[in-house]
Structure formats: C-alpha cells, structure tokens
Amino acid sequence: MKQLNLIPPTEQHEITTHVIEAAIKKLIQTKCKYYVVSPNGTHYDGGLVLAPEKVVKIRKNAPLKHPRGAVKKYYDLFMNYDMKPGDVCVIPIGGMTVGGPITADDIRGALTSQLSNIWGTNSYTSHVYKNTVQIMRN
C-alpha cells in the first residue's frame, strides 16, 4: 500500500477501511484484477494495469486567406441566383481583398458550396475558362 496524489486525502473512518479490505479479499478470492484508491489516498494494487490518459490534441484552423465574406461579396456582384436550367453566369477572376487576389479556386470553392445549399447537389456545373469562372445551372 502506498500513498498517491490522485485525489486529495480526506479523513477516513475505520469502518470504511474495514469494508474496503473485505472487498479486496473477495476480489482476490475470485482472482479479479483491481486498482483501488481509498478516500484517504491509500492505494491497493491488484495487478490491474491502468491505461495512460489520452492526450487530446486541439486542432487549430489555418488562418483565413481572405477576410470572412470577402469572396462572397465579390462574386455576388456577378452571380444571378434566379437562373433557369441551361443559363450560364460568368464571373471574372481578379478581385482583390486584404489577403491578396481572389483566385478561381477561391471563387469556385465558396460559390459551389453556396449553390449546393440553394439549388441542391448536382444542380449546376462549374468551369474555369481563361480568366473567368463559368456556372451553368443543370
């Protein structure tokens, strides 16, 4: 028996010690493995190997390339959300934000995500041609 600093030791009555020792005797008779820490901090080791605590890594998001909403504000100047099937909308590449130029991938990534929410999945086709992003509603 040894003292651990797992829990702060508290006063323990004699009956509590008696009950713990009786329980440990039963565990030994049934050939169970156990690990018990009494309220006063006494450690009873019965061969149970405790797994180490898992270290949870907190994932940090990458810093934003453009200010939040800047790409949407740019393509909203050119996008028509009331398009009928077969209509095409052309968005020029080359807008600027504090984070730098807005690329075709920036426009496609933000716009197709929004179009999936508005029109549904597989309801549009996007294509980069020269210095434009073209969206056709299916």
Secondary structure, DSSP 8 states (H G I E B T S, - for coil): -EE-SSS------HHHHHHHHHHHHHHHHTT---EEE-TT-EEEE-S-----------------SS-TTHHHHHHTTT--TT--TT-EEEEES--EETTEE--HHHHHHHHHHHHHHHT-TTSEEEEEETTEEEEEE-
